[in-house]
Each structure stands twice: as C-alpha cells, then as structure tokens.
Amino acid sequence: MYDLHTHTTRSDGMHSPEELVALASGKHLTGIAITDHDEIGGIEKAVVRGAELGLEIIPGLELSTTYRGYDVHILGYFIDYQHAGLLRLLHVLQEQRVGRAHRIVEKLNRLGLGVPFETVLEYAGEGCIGRPHVANALVRHGYVTTFQEAFNHYLAEDRPAFVPKSVLTPEAAIAAIHQANGIAGLAHPGQNLTIEIVIDVIKLGVDAIETIHPKHSNERQRFFNELAVKFDLLQTGGSDFHGGAKGLEKLGQFTVNAEQVGLLKSFVERSKSKWH
C-alpha cells in the first residue's frame, strides 16, 4: 500500500525525510509520496533512505494556490524535481514566504509581542518557512500556551497579525507540474472547498483528485469517487502526515493500492508528449 500525501521538516512536518521514510517502513508500506508545501528539498534524502529500507519514494510536492478567495492545494506526483522551470517557481515562492513571515513578525512586534525573526528561522530550519513556525515561536516566548492558540489569537485570517499570501493560481501550479512531467491532483477537496469550487478547479485541468483523506467522511469519499469517474480523473489518497501521535496513527491507514499507483505511472508515460 502507498501513502501519497506526507510532509517533512522541509515544510511543516515534524520529521526529517529520513525519519519519515523509517516510520513508513515500520508501517510496512510499499511506498510514499513526499509532498512538502512549495518545496522539494527533502526528496533526495528520502530517495536515498528509501533505497536502503526498500521503500519506494514518489517525488512530489503540494503547491499552495488561491482561487476565488479559497486556498486550493495542488499536489504534484512523479515530478522531475530537478526541472529548471519548477525550481525557478519554487525559488520565487520561497522568497515570498520569507517576506510574508517578516511582515507577520513586524505586526506581532507592533502589538507588543517581541518575537525575534531569528527564532522563526530556527524553527523553519532548512524548510519552507510559514505561519506554523511563527506559532511555535509565540509558544516558545510565552505569548501563548499552545500552537492552536497562536492561530486563534494572532495568525488566522481574521486575526491582527495575519498577512495574506502572494497569489499563485491553480492554472499556474498545474502548468508547472506538467512541465516537470508530473501529475497534478486536487488535494483534500472535502476539507475547505465548496462543490462549485472543486468542479471549477477540475475544469482548469487537474489530472487527479484526492479521494482518500483523514478529513473525508465515508460519504464524502464516495462522492469524490463518483466525481472522479464523472470527470475521468485519477484517484489518489494519503494521510496528510505531518507528525505527532495522531499523525503516526494515520500513517498507513489512508492509502491507495499498487494498482492505483500503476495507473498514475502509466498516465505519466502517456502524457509526457502532451505536456510539452
């Protein structure tokens, strides 16, 4: 079985790529996709460790986009993670993320919360900086007691330190993934999207839809299965693993089988000429 949605410390996960591979191997999975947010830096280390442990690593990522005011995440699978065009896009996105984090910290400072930007960078490490790292810094400096409290009081969309993201469109994300010879899939459509938005994004040209996800009820999963058939989409699934005790429970529970992964691989081979 394969878990096609996991995150490492290269974005907002709690485990290094090597640690994640070891955990997945311990769950007796056949393979996993590394799908860090706007970041591919963990793939190579995961591939090396996967070869040592006999775990197949599918190179991927999760691009953050905005469509009609909604956060829409586009998963990429089997990407060429050394593709020059993709690397240029990710460099721009990383610079935008750093700028956003700076502005969030400036807002917090103006509110009287002395959070040093260096602390945020420390939590981000080599990874893709974001609000979770600011939240950890707020906890560390005693301004809140929990990660969630940081979002509830300061970092969520309607809170005083919120800074909107720079906008990447789903079309641009899909195009970048296709140019890197990857499959573009709509992530966790049942988490925060209306059916109208889901269908709109499907019509923008995704190849797949994530039907299996911890946030999807059985009823929701059946609905997205039917939607995939209606629009002739591939189906993917995974635990959206980030770490922690609850995450570890989910790892290995939300999976797709080898036949489904085989369909993804065949689709990539058939589509390469069309994408260029």
N, C-alpha and C positions, 0 to 999 in steps of 0.2 A: 504494500500500500504506500501511497505517496501523500505527503502534506505539501500543498502548493502555495502556502502563504505563511512565511515566517520572517521574523525580524531579528537583527543582531545589534550589538553596540555600535555598529556603523550608522544606525539611525536611532531609533528609540527603544531598542531591545535591551535586555539586561545581561545577555550572554554574548561572549565573543563568538565569531564564526566557528572557531574550533570547538568551543564548548557546546554550541547548538548542535553541531554535527554529532558529537559524542552523545548528547541527550537523545537525539533522534535515533541513533544507532541502538541505544539502550531500549528504545520503544519498539525495536525490531521493524522499523520502517524500511522500505526498499529505497526510497529517495525523498528528497525535499527540494523545494524551490526556495532560494534565498531572494526575498523580495523587500529589501530595505527601501525606506522612503527616499526618493530622489538621490539614490546613492548605490554605487556598485562596488565600493571598495572592499567589501567583505567576501566577495565571490571567490577570488583566487585562493584565499586561505581555506575557505570551506571546501573547495575542489581538492586541494592537497590532502586535507584531513579526511575527506570522504573517500579518497582512493585508499588511504591507509586502513579505513574501517569497513570498506566495501559498501559504502552508501553513495547512491547516485545523487549528484548535485545538479540541479537545473538552474542555470543562470537567469536571474530575473531582477525585477525592481517594481516599485509601486510609485507612480508619478501622481503628485497632488495637482489637481486641476480645479477650475471653477466654471460652473455653467449655470447661468440664470440665477446666481446667488447661492447655489448649492455647492458644497465640497464634493467633488466627484473624483474618486481614485481609480486610476487606470493601471492595471497590472500588466507587466511585460514578461513573457516566458521565452526561454531558449534564445535570449538576446545575444548578439555579439557584443560582449561587454568591453571590447577594445575598439569599437566603432568610433571613428573620429567625430562624426556628427553628434552622436549620443553623448560623447564625453564633453563636447563643447556646450551642449544644452545643460548637462549636469553641473558644469563649472559655473554657468550663469545662475542656475538655481541655488547653488551653494552660496554664492556671493549675496544673492537676495536674502537668503535665510540669515546670514550673519548680520546684514543690515537691519533686518526685522528684529533680531534678538537685541541688537544695540538700542533700537528705539524703544523696545519694551522695557529694558533696564533703565533707560533715561526716564521713562514715565514713572516707574517704580521709585526712582530716586527723588523725583519731584513730589511724590506722595509721601516722602519721608522714610522710605524703606531703602536702607543703604546696602543694596546688593551689588557687590563688585562684579563687573563683567568677567573678571578672571575666574570667579567661582563657576559661572555658567560655562565658560570654556572648559574648565576642569571636568565638569560633568559630561560635556559633549565628547571630550577626548578626541579620537580620530574621526568620530562620527559626524552625522548630519545634524547641525545644531537646530534646536526648536524649543517650543514652549515647555515641553517636559523637563528640559534641562534648567530652565528658569524656575520652574516649580520646585525642583529638587534644591536649588539654591535658596529659595524662600524658606523651605523647611529647615535647611541647614543653619540659616542665620536666625531662626526662631521667630519669623514673622507669621508663620502658620504652623500647624501641627501635622498636617497631612498633605500629601500630593494633591488630592482632590480639592482640599480647602483652598489651595493656591489658585486653582482654576475658578472655583466658585466665587472667590472674593476679588481676584485681580486679573486673571488671564483669559477667562472665557469671553465670548464675543461681545457681551453687553457689560463687561466689567472695565474698571478705569484704566488698566494698563494694556488693554487689548490693542493690537496693531494688526490691520488686515494684511493678508498675504499678497504678494505680487501674483498677478493672474497668468496662469498657463491654461490654455483652452484644451478641452478633450481632443479636439481635432489635431492640435499640435503634438500632443502626447502620443496619440495613435500613430501619427506620421513618423515621429522619431523612433518609436518601437519597430514599425515596419521597415524603416530604413536600416535598422540594426538587425534585420532578419528575424524579428520576434513576433510572437502572437500578442495581440492587445486584447485584454479582457477587462470587463467592468467588475470592480471589486465590491464585495458586500452590498449589493443593491438594496437589500432589505434593512440596512442599518439606519439610513437617514434620508433616503430619496423617495420622492413620490413616484407612482407608476408612470405618470406622464414624463417625468424627467428620465426615468430608466429607458423608456421607449425612445425618447429623443436621442439619448446617448447611443443606444443601439443603432439607430439610423445614421449616426455620424461615422459608423464604420468599424466598431469593435468586432473582433472575431469570436469572442468567448464571453461567458458570463459566469460569475462565481455563484453557484447554486448552493454549495455546502459551506456553511459558516456558522460559528457559535451564536451569532445574533439572529440566525434564521430559524424560526419555528418549523416544525414538520409541514405545516400548512403553507408557510412562506416558501419552503424549499420546493414543494410540489408545484406551486405557482410559477416559480422561476424555471423549473424543469420544463413546464409547458411553454413558457415564453421562449426558452432556448429552442425547442422544437419548432415553434411557430416561425421564428426568425432565422432558423438554420444556423444556430450558434453552437460552438463547442461549449462543454460544461467543465468547470474547474471547481476546486474546493480545498479548504485548508483551515487550520486552527487560528490563523492570525496571531501566531505565537509571539509574545514579547518577553515572557519570562515570569518568574514568581510561581508561587504554589498553584494558583488557579490555572496559570498558563501551562504549567507542566502537566496538569491533569488533562488539559485539552489536547496537548501534543499527542498525535497518534489516534485521536478519536474522530477527527474531522478530516477525512481522507478521500482520495479517489483511487481507483484500481489501475493496474498496469495497462489494461485495455484502453482506458480513457487517456492515459498518458501517451500510449501508442498513437491514438487519433491525433493528439496535439503534434507529435513528431511528424506524422505523415502530412498534416496540414502545412507545417513549416516548409517541408520539402516541395510541396506542390505550389506554394505561394511565393517563393523567393523571386521568381521572374516577374510576377505581378507587382511586387512591392517596389521595384526599381524602374 
